[in-house]
Amino acid sequence: MKLDPVLTQLDASIEAQLRMADPAIAEAAAGFMEAFRPSVRTTMLEVAQQAAAEISAQLAEHRVDVRLVDGDPELVVTAQPVADPDEDEDFEARITLRLPASLKDLIEDHASASGDSINRWVVETLRSRAGRSRSGSRVQETFEL
C-alpha cells in the first residue's frame, strides 16, 4: 500500500480548511503539518501493523506480516503449519463431558474419517475455534461456536 497518496490527500484536506483562515495562521499550520508528517507516517505504519495482527488472529493457519518496501508497508500472508498438539503441550488438563450418544457417534465418525484419535480430533476442533489476539498490552481471547 502506498502511503504518499494518503498523506497528500490529508495535506490537501487540511489546506482546503486553512484557506478560510488568516494567512499567518495558514502559514504556521503548513509548517506544523510539514513538521508532523513523519509522525503521521509512523502512525499509519502502526495502524497497518495492528490490522495485520488482527487479521492474523482471525486466520488459524496463516500469519500476516507487515514489510516495508521502499518505505511503504506491504501486507504479506504466510501459511503456518498447524502445530501438532502432542508436540506443543502436555495433556495435563481433563474435562469429563456427558454427551448424547448421537453426538458421540458423530465425533467418533469424524475422528475416524480424519485418521485421528477421538481426543486429538476434539482438541484440534476446539483449537481451530479458539483465538487469541494481542494488541499492545491487551490480549483478547475468543471462541467461535
ZABA-340630 format. One record per atom (N, C-alpha, C): residue in three letters; x, y, z. Coordinates in steps of 0.1 Angstrom, whole numbers, plus 5000, padded with zeros to 4 digits. Layout:
BEGIN
ALAXYZ ...
//
This chain:
BEGIN
MET500849885000 MET500050005000 MET500950125000 LYS500550224993 LYS501350344991 LYS500750455001 LEU501750505009 LEU501350605020 LEU501350745014 ASP502150775004 ASP502250914999 ASP500950964994 PRO500150894986 PRO498850944982 PRO497950974993 VAL497950895004 VAL497050925015 VAL497551045023 LEU498851065024 LEU499451185031 LEU499151305022 THR499251295009 THR498951405000 THR497451445002 GLN496551345003 GLN495151375004 GLN494851445018 LEU495551405028 LEU495451465041 LEU495951605041 ASP497051635035 ASP497551765033 ASP496551855025 ALA496051805015 ALA495051885007 ALA493851915015 SER493351825023 SER492151845031 SER492451955041 ILE493551955047 ILE493952055057 ILE494152185051 GLU494852185039 GLU495052315032 GLU493752375028 ALA492752295024 ALA491452355020 ALA490752415032 GLN490952365043 GLN490352425056 GLN491052555059 LEU492452545057 LEU493252665061 LEU493052785052 ARG492452765040 ARG492252875031 ARG491252975037 MET490452925046 MET489453015052 MET490053095064 ALA491353055068 ALA491953115080 ALA492753235076 ASP493153305086 ASP494153425084 ASP495353365077 PRO495953445068 PRO497153395061 PRO498353355071 ALA498453435081 ALA499553405091 ALA499353265098 ILE498053245101 ILE497753115107 ILE497953005097 ALA497453025085 ALA497652925074 ALA499152885072 GLU499952985072 GLU501452965071 GLU501952885082 ALA501552925094 ALA502052855106 ALA501552705106 ALA500352685102 ALA499752545102 ALA500452465091 ALA500852525080 ALA501552455070 ALA502952405075 GLY503552485082 GLY504852455088 GLY504652345099 PHE503652355106 PHE503252255116 PHE503052115109 MET502252115099 MET501951985091 MET503251925086 GLU504152015080 GLU505351965075 GLU506251895086 ALA506251955098 ALA507051905109 ALA506451775114 PHE505151755113 PHE504451635119 PHE504251525108 ARG504651555096 ARG504451455085 ARG505151315089 PRO506451315094 PRO507051185098 PRO506251115109 SER505651195118 SER504851125129 SER503551065123 VAL502951135114 VAL501751085108 VAL502050955100 ARG503250955093 ARG503650835085 ARG503850725095 THR504550745106 THR504750645116 THR503450585122 THR502550675124 THR501250635129 THR500550545119 MET500650585107 MET499950505096 MET500650365096 LEU501950355098 LEU502550225098 LEU502150145110 GLU501950205121 GLU501450135133 GLU500050085131 VAL499150155124 VAL497850115120 VAL497949985111 ALA498849995102 ALA498949875093 ALA499449755101 GLN500349775111 GLN500749665119 GLN499649605128 GLN498749695133 GLN497649655141 GLN496649575133 ALA496449625121 ALA495549555112 ALA496049415108 ALA497349405106 ALA497949275103 ALA497849175115 ALA498049225127 ALA497849145139 ALA496449095141 GLU495449185138 GLU494049145140 GLU493749035129 ILE494149055117 ILE493848965106 ILE494548825109 SER495848835114 SER496548705118 SER495748625129 ALA495148705138 ALA494448635149 ALA493148565144 GLN492648615132 GLN491448555127 GLN491748445117 LEU492948435112 LEU493348325103 LEU494148225110 ALA493448105112 ALA494048005121 ALA495347955115 GLU495547935102 GLU496647865097 GLU497547965089 HIS497448095091 HIS498148195084 HIS498648305093 ARG499748375089 ARG500248485096 ARG500348595086 VAL500048715091 VAL500148835083 VAL501248925089 ASP502248955081 ASP503349045085 ASP503249175077 VAL503849275083 VAL504049405076 VAL505549415072 ARG505749435059 ARG507149455055 ARG507249595048 LEU508349665050 LEU508549785043 LEU509249765030 VAL508549815019 VAL509149805006 VAL509249955001 ASP510450004999 ASP510650134995 ASP509950235004 GLY509950205017 GLY509350295027 GLY507850285029 ASP507150195021 ASP505750175022 ASP505450035027 PRO504350025036 PRO504049895041 PRO503449805031 GLU503749675032 GLU503249575024 GLU502749465033 LEU501549415031 LEU501049305040 LEU501349175032 VAL501949085040 VAL502348955034 VAL501748845042 VAL500948755036 VAL500348645042 VAL501148525040 THR501448455051 THR502348335051 THR501548225057 ALA501548105050 ALA500847995056 ALA501747935068 GLN501047905079 GLN501747855090 GLN501247715092 PRO502147615093 PRO501647475096 PRO501047475110 VAL499947405111 VAL499247395124 VAL500147295132 ALA500547345144 ALA501347265153 ALA500647145158 ASP501347035159 ASP500846915164 ASP500646925179 PRO499446915184 PRO499246945199 PRO500046845207 ASP500246725203 ASP501046635211 ASP502446685213 GLU503046765203 GLU504346815204 GLU504446945212 ASP503447025211 ASP503547155218 ASP503247155232 GLU502247075237 GLU501847085250 GLU501646945256 ASP501846945269 ASP501546825277 ASP499946815279 PHE499446705278 PHE497946685280 PHE497746665295 GLU497746775302 GLU497546765317 GLU496146785321 ALA495446875314 ALA494046905318 ALA493046805313 ARG492046785321 ARG490946695317 ARG489646755318 ILE488746725309 ILE487346765310 ILE486446635308 THR485546615317 THR484646505315 THR483346555310 LEU482946505299 LEU481646555292 LEU480646445292 ARG479446485294 ARG478346395292 ARG477646435279 LEU477746345269 LEU477246385255 LEU476046285252 PRO475146335243 PRO474146245237 PRO474946145229 ALA474446025228 ALA475045915221 ALA475245955206 SER474246025201 SER474346065186 SER475546155184 LEU475846245193 LEU476946335192 LEU478246265194 LYS478346175203 LYS479546085205 LYS479846005192 ASP478745955186 ASP478945875174 ASP479445965163 LEU478946085162 LEU479346185152 LEU480846215153 ILE481246245166 ILE482646275169 ILE483546155165 GLU483146035169 GLU483945915165 GLU484045905150 ASP482945925143 ASP482945915128 ASP483946015122 HIS483846145127 HIS484746245121 HIS486246215124 ALA486446175137 ALA487846145141 ALA488346025132 SER487545925131 SER488045805123 SER488245845108 ALA487345925103 ALA487545975089 ALA488746055087 SER489246125097 SER490446215095 SER491646135099 GLY491446015105 GLY492645935109 GLY493245975122 ASP492446045130 ASP492846095143 ASP492246015154 SER492846025166 SER492145965178 SER491046065181 ILE490046015189 ILE488946105193 ILE489546225201 ASN490446205210 ASN491046315217 ASN491646415208 ARG492546365199 ARG493246465190 ARG492246535182 TRP491146475176 TRP490146535168 TRP489446645176 VAL489046615188 VAL488346715197 VAL489246835200 VAL490546805204 VAL491446915207 VAL491647005195 GLU491846945183 GLU492047025171 GLU490847105167 THR489647045169 THR488447115165 THR488247235175 LEU488447215187 LEU488347325197 LEU489447425195 ARG490647385192 ARG491747485189 ARG491447565177 SER490847505167 SER490547585155 SER489547685157 ARG488747675167 ARG487647765171 ARG488047875181 ALA489247855187 ALA489647945197 ALA490748035191 GLY490748165196 GLY491648255190 GLY492148345201 ARG493448395199 ARG493948495208 ARG494648595200 SER494348725202 SER494948835195 SER495548925206 ARG496648985202 ARG497349085210 ARG497449215203 SER497049315211 SER497149455206 SER497849535217 GLY499049555215 GLY499849625225 GLY499949535237 SER499449585249 SER499449515261 SER498149445263 ARG497149455254 ARG495849405256 ARG495749265248 VAL495249165255 VAL495049035249 VAL493649005249 GLN493148965237 GLN491748935236 GLN491548785232 GLU490848715239 GLU490548575236 GLU489148555231 THR488948475221 THR487648445216 THR487448295214 PHE486248255213 PHE485848115210 PHE484648125201 GLU484748075189 GLU483648085179 GLU482947945180 LEU481647955181 LEU480847825181 LEU480247805167 
//
